[in-house]
């Protein structure tokens, strides 16, 4: 099984120049706790999670919180994989790097996301037997 067999293709992304307040609205509306971050050219430049919001904004509290940009708190570079990455390798990446989601790229563009829950579901459903 490959990443393309597991990934979600309806990926919500955020721009690195978006405000953190906009990010929070996006995450709440999409019911996710992390998003790939793209630059103005649509290229993956990082990933941002609830932890980044909670801990990353601490260093910028001396400014107006609504002025903090996603690019200031995101984790960069993002750990990513391709559509052809084997699910065993994805599992190793998720557990070894202690992350919960991996953006999937095709020709340098985000085409999907695989989460740890996706891998667990595949195992539970017997898809990896």
N, C-alpha and C positions, 0 to 999 in steps of 0.2 A: 504494500500500500504506500502511496506517495502523498505528499502534501496536497496536491491538487484534488485528491480523493476526499480529504478531510476538511479543507479550508472553507471558511465563510467568504463568499464573494461580495456580499453587501457591506463592504468595509466603510465605516465612518472614519474620516481622517480630519485632521486639524492643521492649519497653517502655522508655521513657526512665528509669524507676526500677529497671530490672534491674541487677544487678551485672555488671561486666565479665567476671568468671569465668563467669557464666551465658551471656553473649554468646558467649564463646569455645566453650563446649559446643554452643550452637545452631549456630554457624557450622561447626564440625567435623562435627556430625551431618548438616547439610544440604549439606555440600560446597560452600559458598559463601564468598566473601571480602568480602561486604558485605551489609548488611541495612537496610531502611527502619526508622525508629524512630517509634513511635507513643506518644501520651500516653494517659492513663487513659480518655479519651473515644474512642480509636480514630482520632485525627487524626494525620496525618503531621507530625512536628515536626523531623525531620532524617534523616540517613543516617549509618551507621557502617561503617567499613571496617577492614581489617587495618592500614592506615597509621594510622588514628585510634588503634587499640589500641597500636601500637608507639610512636608519637610523642606521642599525647595523654595517655598515662599518665605520661610523664616528669615533668610538672609536679605530679603528685600522689603521687610516690614517698615523700614524707615521711609519708604515711599508710599504713595497712595496705592493700596492693594489692587485697585481696579486698573492700574497702569502696568502691572506686571505682564510680560509677554510669555507665551508658551516656550519660545526659544530660550528664555532665561532659566527655565526650570526643568526642561526635558532631559532625558538621558540620551546621550549621543556618543558614539554612533549606536544605532539600534542593532540588536542581534537579529539577523534575518536569514531566510532560506529561500530556495527556489521551488517552483512547482514540482520539480522532480526529486526533491529531497525525500529520502525514505523515512517512514514514520518512526523507525527505530532511532535514526539519527536525530529526528525532531525530539523524541523522548529524552535522549541523552542531553540535548541542548537545553531543554526545559528544566530537567532536574539538575544537571551539572552547573548551570548558570543561575539556578534558583529564580527563574522567570516564569511568567504565567501565560505569555502570548508571544508569538513569532510572526511578524509580517512576512508574507510570501511575495516574492518578486518574479516578474517575467520581463526580461529586457530592461531591467532597472526600474520598473514601475510596480507599485503595490497592486496586486491582483486579488489578494486574500489575506486572511489571518487564521492561524491555527492556535488554539488555546490548549492548555493542559487538560481542561475538561473535555475537549474534542477527542484527545488521545484516550482518556479514561473511558469515554463513551464507546469508542471503537473496540477497546478491549472487552468491556462489559457485554457488548453485543456480539462478540465472537468474530468480529471482522478481521482481527489480527492473528487468528489461529493458524 
